[in-house]
Amino acid sequence: MSAVVTASATSRMTAEYVNPVIAATRTVFSTMLNATATRTGLSLRSDPAEVSQPSSGVSAVIGLSGQAAGTLVLNLTSSTAIEILHRLVGAEVTQVNAEVCDAVGEVTNMIAGHAKAQLAKYSLLISIPNVVSGDDHTVHFPSNVIPMVLSFDSDLGPFTIEVGFSNLPVQ
């Protein structure tokens, strides 16, 4: 019986933090980028060393701390990241540069901020985003965290968001 209760509690907690991230992503893409983001998949990253982000892409990483500790990662192809810059400020570039990385970091910050508002009961603080770009980069989560991978398609191109918490309080 306890395994069922644990699975049910885990599913409820997962929905409690994943649904706000999905809603925040849709809101930010709609209001800030004039784009529609449609979730196309939801899975667990089964291997912590697995590379789930696209090669030659851009990833923005934001830490979350408070009554829960976690990480949110926005993974984009280079072309999707470039289109984010174009939609956000109108700039036309042909390759990933500092402006593209700043725009991706800002969009990630907005998604985390909107999700934080919906997760107020955890009193979360968000860090400044760190942005990584280049061929075949890997963003690692702590070994005790198996992140949820949320796959999206959008008018700007495909992307994923990975989110994982290491110490969600059981309620």
N, C-alpha and C positions, 0 to 999 in steps of 0.2 A: 504493500500500500504506500509506503513512504516514497518509493521510486516514482509512482504516479503523481504524488503531491509535488515532489521535486521537479518533475518534468513540467507540470502545470505551472508552478511558480516561475520556473525558468522561462517558459513561453510567454507568460504574462509580463515578466520583467523585460524580456526582449522586445515585445510589442510596445512597452512603455517608453523605451528609448529609440526604437527604430521608427515608429510612426511619426514622432515629432521631427526627425531628420528628413523623412520623406516629404512631409508637409512643408518644412522650411525650404527644402530644395525647390519644390514646385513654386512656392511664393517668390523666392529670390529670382529664379529664372524668368518668371512671368513679369514681375514688377521692375526688375533692374535690367533685364536683358531682352525683354519683349520676345520671349521664347517659351515654348511649351516643353516641359520635361516629363517624360512618361516612364515610369518604372517598368523595366522589362524582365527583371529577375531579382531573386533574393536567395542568397546561399551563405553557408559558412565557409570561411577560408580554412579548409581542413588541414593544410600544412602551413605552419607559421612562416616557413621560408619560401612559400609559393610566391611567385611573381604574378600579381593579379593586375597590375597596371600595364598599360600599353607601352611597348618599347618606343623609343624616340618621343616620349611624352613629357608631361608636366604633372607633378604631384604636389599638393599643398597639404601640410600636416598641422593640425591644431590640437593642443593638449587641453583636456578638461579636468578640473579638479574641484573638490568640495566634498560633499557627503558621498560622492562617487568619484572615481578617477577613470579617465578614459582618453581615447584618441579618436579623432575624426580625420580621414584622409580623402581628399578629392583627387581622383586620377583622371587625366584627360589625354587624348591624343594631342599632338602638337597643333594640328589644324583646328581642333575644337578650342584649345587655349587661345590661339590667335584670333579666332572668331569672337571669343569672350572679350578680348581687348577692343575689337572693332565695335561690338555692340555697346560696351560700357562707355567708351570715350570717343568712338569714331575714328580711331587711328588705324591706318592701313600699314601692316608690316607683313613680311614674307617668311620670317623665321622667328623662333622663340628668342626673345631678348628680355632685358630687365623690365621693360614696360609690361610685357605679356605676363611675366612672373608676378609683378605687382598686382595686376588685374586679377589673376587667378587667386592670389593670396587674399585680396579684398573680397572676392565672391565667396571664398571659403569662410572668411571671417563673418560675412553676412549670414551664411547658412548656419554656422555654429551659433551666432547670436540669436537668430530666430528660434533654433531648436532649444537653446538655453532658456529662453522665455517660457517655452512650453514645459520645460523640465524644472521649473522653479523650486519644486519641493526638494530637490537635491542641492540647492544653493551652489550651483556651479559657477566657476570662474573659467574664462577661456584665455589661452595664451596667445601671443602674437604668432601668426602663421609662419611656418618655414616652408619654403618652396624649393623643390628639387626638380631638375630637368636633365634630360639626356637619354642616351640609348640604354635600355635594359636596366634601369635603376630599380632598386627594391626598397620598399618601406617596410621595416620590421616592427611588429608589435611585441610587447613583452611576452615572454614564453608562456605565462599563465593566462593569456588572452587569446581567444579565438574570435576574430572579428567577423561581423556580418558584412557581406558584400552586397550592396544595392546597385544593380545595373540599371542604367537609364539610357534612353535615346532622346534626342532633342533636335530642335531646328538647327542647332549649332554643331551637332555631331554627338557621338556616343560618349559616355563617361561612366565611371563608377564612384561610389562613395563607400568607404570602409569605415565601420564604427565598432569600437569594442570598449568594454569597461572591465576593470579588474576587480572592483569591489562594490558592486551595487548592493545597497542594503536590502534585506528581505523585509517586505512589509505585509 
